[in-house]
Amino acid sequence: MRMKRALFASMTMSIVTVLQAPAQESEIQSAKRVLEETAQAYKSAVALHDTLSYVVTAPASEQETKTEEYSFGPNGAVSVKNALLEAVAVDGKVYVTQSDVPDRYVATIFSGDFGADLHRVAGNSSLFEPPPVAMHSGKSLDACIDTFRFNLLAPLRIAGYRNVPSGTGENEIRFIADNGELTVAIDAQTHFFKTVSFEVRPPNAPEGFLVRVKGTFSPRVLSGSKAMIKFTPGSRSAVENLTDLSSARLAAGSSAPDFELENLDGKKITLRDLRGSVVVLDFWATWCVPCWTALKKTDALSRWSSVH
């Protein structure tokens, strides 16, 4: 009798698995169909300007509100800008400027792949290739999905799809990654992106520590002179890479100016109190990917110094 029950339970589980598999595959196919329609919508737009406004929230830190503006226009021209960096691809070149460096800019050959060139010049910086730019350039669907990692998430996999009930006119697609998950909402009429939200677990972060991001797109199709994208160097001089754009407000080797900071215990510490000691000062943020790597190095240095 027990064997019959076990066999029946096994058969039931197998039947359920078989019945659920097509539904799951159907969701994935529906999500891909919607993403392909979205890619076609961005590819069909000759010129477009958008601002992705997003709020970054992390435990024990203030909310950070940020924006990334981007435009694409005729002849493959692209412009992407945030508070610190701006990258412009036009006339066979990619130009990168930094807001606190008024006299220099990076100039490099445009390969035709804006995302690859941006990563080659700026690495995993705060500037990223927006998904609409990748779609407009005709990249594969997998490559377009990859841009939704925002230099933060591990490779994404489609995990779900739903058509939001009438009234909002949205298609919603959910992705998962080994270190987080992401949801994007797409306008059912224009096929343009409306919102994106995700949560990511930084490398070596404590259990339950998540950085959460919520963003809103504001696409606007352009025409005429507003569609033109250009770069004017003015009196600035060209350099080869982003490290050459580092601000020269304080020359290397000069004495650091005095400052006062508050530690985690609320105690005031000034640089003059530390004269004669080696001081390592690192400014970081929970949403900053390079900071995650730097913090691991800083922590290792701190542990080493405590025993030497």
CORDA-V600738 format. One line per field, one symbol per residue. ss: DSSP state (a for helix, b for strand, c for the rest). phi: phi as a letter, one per 40 degrees, with the letter a starting at -180 (. if undefined). A space follows every 10 residues. Layout:
ss: ???
phi: ???
This chain:
ss: caaaaaaaaa aaaaaaaaaa aaaaaaaaaa aaaaaaaaaa aaaacccbbb bbbbbbbbcc cccbbbbbbb bbcaaacbbb bcccbbbbbb ccbbbbbbcc cccbbbbbbc cccaaaaaaa aacccccccc aaaaaacccc aaaaaaaaac ccccccbbbb bbbccccccb bbbbbbbccb bbbbbbbccc ccbbbbbbbb cccccccccc bbbbbbcccb bccaaaaccc ccccccbbbc caaaaccccc cccccccccb bbcccccbbb aaaacccccc ccccccccaa aaaaaaaaaa aaaaaacc
phi: .ccccccccc cccccccccc dccccccccc ccccccccdc ccccccaaba bccabbbadg accbbbbbca abacggcabb abcbbbbbba fgbbbbbbcc bcbbacbacc chbccccccc cbgccccbcc dccccccgcc cccccccccf gbccdcbcba aaccddhcgb bbbbbbbcbi aabbbbcccc gccbaaaabb bcdgccdgcb cbbbbbcbca cbagccccba bbcgccbcbc accccdcbcb ccgcccccab bbcccgccbb cccbdgbcbb bbcaaccccd cccccccccc ccccccbb
